[in-house]
């Protein structure tokens, strides 16, 4: 499931970039953002189940947060 959620981020960005409209591209970017949140949730669960260490979780969460912020900024730019 983790692999699928991770691939969903890049796949939706790629698919959205081929959209015929800004509105459609924004929809794909929003799906990619939701996949970021899904990945973040899995990192929290993995750490609780001791599949990963806290510092690994924190590093990944920071990267996911940065990616979400970048997509939010891109969406805002597309809407103007």
C-alpha positions as CSV (number, residue, x, y, z in Angstrom):
1,X,0.0,0.0,0.0
2,X,2.9,2.3,0.8
3,X,4.3,1.8,-2.7
4,X,1.0,2.6,-4.3
5,X,0.4,5.7,-2.2
6,X,4.0,6.9,-3.0
7,X,3.6,6.3,-6.7
8,X,0.2,8.0,-6.7
9,X,1.9,11.3,-5.9
10,X,4.1,11.4,-8.9
11,X,1.6,9.6,-11.2
12,X,-1.1,12.2,-10.5
13,X,1.3,15.1,-11.0
14,X,2.5,13.6,-14.3
15,X,-1.1,12.8,-15.4
16,X,-2.3,16.2,-14.4
17,X,0.5,17.9,-16.4
18,X,-1.1,16.4,-19.5
19,X,-4.5,17.9,-18.7
20,X,-6.3,20.0,-21.2
21,X,-7.3,22.6,-18.6
22,X,-6.0,24.2,-15.4
23,X,-9.1,23.0,-13.5
24,X,-8.3,19.4,-14.4
25,X,-4.6,19.8,-13.5
26,X,-5.6,21.3,-10.1
27,X,-7.8,18.2,-9.5
28,X,-4.9,15.9,-10.1
29,X,-2.7,18.0,-7.9
30,X,-5.3,17.8,-5.1
31,X,-5.3,14.0,-5.5
32,X,-1.5,14.0,-5.2
33,X,-1.7,16.1,-2.0
34,X,-4.2,13.6,-0.5
35,X,-1.7,10.9,-1.3
36,X,1.0,12.9,0.6
37,X,-1.3,12.9,3.7
38,X,-1.9,9.1,3.2
39,X,1.9,8.6,3.2
40,X,2.3,10.7,6.3
41,X,-0.3,8.7,8.1
42,X,1.5,5.5,7.2
43,X,4.8,6.8,8.5
44,X,3.2,7.5,11.8
45,X,1.7,4.0,11.9
46,X,5.0,2.4,10.9
47,X,6.8,4.2,13.6
48,X,4.2,3.2,16.2
49,X,4.6,-0.4,15.1
50,X,8.4,0.0,15.2
51,X,8.9,-0.7,11.5
52,X,10.9,2.5,11.3
53,X,12.8,4.7,13.7
54,X,11.5,8.1,14.8
55,X,14.3,10.0,13.0
56,X,13.4,8.3,9.7
57,X,9.7,9.1,10.2
58,X,10.6,12.8,11.0
59,X,12.8,13.1,7.9
60,X,10.1,11.7,5.6
61,X,7.3,13.8,7.2
62,X,9.4,16.9,6.6
63,X,9.9,16.0,2.9
64,X,6.1,15.2,2.5
65,X,5.2,18.5,4.2
66,X,7.6,20.4,1.8
67,X,6.1,18.6,-1.2
68,X,2.5,19.5,0.0
69,X,3.5,23.1,0.4
70,X,5.0,23.2,-3.1
71,X,1.9,21.7,-4.6
72,X,-0.4,24.1,-2.7
73,X,1.7,27.0,-4.0
74,X,1.5,25.6,-7.5
75,X,-2.3,25.2,-7.2
76,X,-2.6,28.8,-6.0
77,X,-0.5,30.0,-8.9
78,X,-2.6,28.1,-11.4
79,X,-5.8,29.6,-10.0
80,X,-4.6,33.2,-10.6
